[in-house]
Amino acid sequence: MRNKFDRVPLDDREEILKLKTWILSLKMGLPRGDDRTRYLFEIYNEYFGGNVLMEESCSACLGKVLRKTNEFIQSYEH
């Protein structure tokens, strides 16, 4: 079965997996204004969001991007 995250290029998959420790250390969700947060929003908007663009200024969007990133990481862990 094909993984729903396989559209994400291999280089980006590796970059996201490198962020796992940082993501797991977050107590209050994704921090606004952080380069890593911006990167995860770019990935979300490019590959997961469809026609709906998530914006970093939106609290609900921060949560959605974090949940999708965690789902992504879990899908690639063996």
C-alpha positions as CSV (number, residue, x, y, z in Angstrom):
1,M,0.0,0.0,0.0
2,R,1.3,3.4,-0.9
3,N,1.9,5.8,1.9
4,K,-0.2,9.0,1.7
5,F,2.9,11.0,2.5
6,D,4.9,9.7,-0.5
7,R,4.3,12.9,-2.5
8,V,6.7,14.6,-0.2
9,P,10.2,14.6,-1.8
10,L,12.8,12.4,-0.2
11,D,15.0,15.3,0.8
12,D,12.0,17.0,2.6
13,R,11.0,13.7,4.3
14,E,14.6,13.4,5.7
15,E,14.5,17.1,6.9
16,I,11.1,16.5,8.6
17,L,12.4,13.4,10.4
18,K,15.4,15.4,11.6
19,L,13.0,17.7,13.3
20,K,11.4,14.9,15.4
21,T,13.3,15.6,18.6
22,W,12.5,19.3,18.4
23,I,8.8,18.6,17.7
24,L,8.6,16.1,20.6
25,S,10.1,18.7,22.9
26,L,7.5,21.3,22.2
27,K,5.2,21.9,25.2
28,M,3.0,24.7,23.7
29,G,2.8,23.7,20.1
30,L,4.6,25.1,17.1
31,P,6.2,28.5,17.9
32,R,5.3,31.4,15.6
33,G,8.2,33.0,13.9
34,D,10.5,30.0,14.0
35,D,12.2,29.0,10.7
36,R,11.3,25.3,11.4
37,T,7.7,26.2,11.9
38,R,7.7,28.2,8.6
39,Y,9.3,25.2,6.9
40,L,6.6,22.8,8.2
41,F,3.9,25.2,7.0
42,E,5.5,25.3,3.5
43,I,5.4,21.5,3.4
44,Y,1.8,21.3,4.7
45,N,0.6,23.9,2.1
46,E,2.5,22.2,-0.7
47,Y,1.6,18.6,-0.1
48,F,-1.2,18.2,2.5
49,G,-3.5,21.3,2.4
50,G,-5.2,20.9,-0.9
51,N,-6.9,24.2,-1.7
52,V,-6.8,25.4,1.9
53,L,-3.6,27.4,2.8
54,M,-2.6,27.3,6.4
55,E,-1.2,30.5,7.9
56,E,1.2,30.7,10.8
57,S,-0.8,33.5,12.4
58,C,-3.8,31.1,12.9
59,S,-3.8,29.2,16.2
60,A,-5.9,26.4,14.7
61,C,-3.6,26.2,11.8
62,L,-0.6,25.7,14.1
63,G,-2.3,22.8,15.6
64,K,-3.3,21.2,12.3
65,V,0.2,21.5,10.9
66,L,1.7,20.0,14.1
67,R,-0.8,17.1,14.0
68,K,-0.1,16.4,10.4
69,T,3.7,16.5,11.0
70,N,3.4,14.1,13.9
71,E,1.3,11.8,11.7
72,F,3.9,12.0,9.0
73,I,6.7,11.1,11.4
74,Q,4.8,8.2,12.8
75,S,4.2,6.9,9.3
76,Y,7.9,6.8,8.5
77,E,9.1,5.3,11.7
78,H,9.8,1.6,11.6
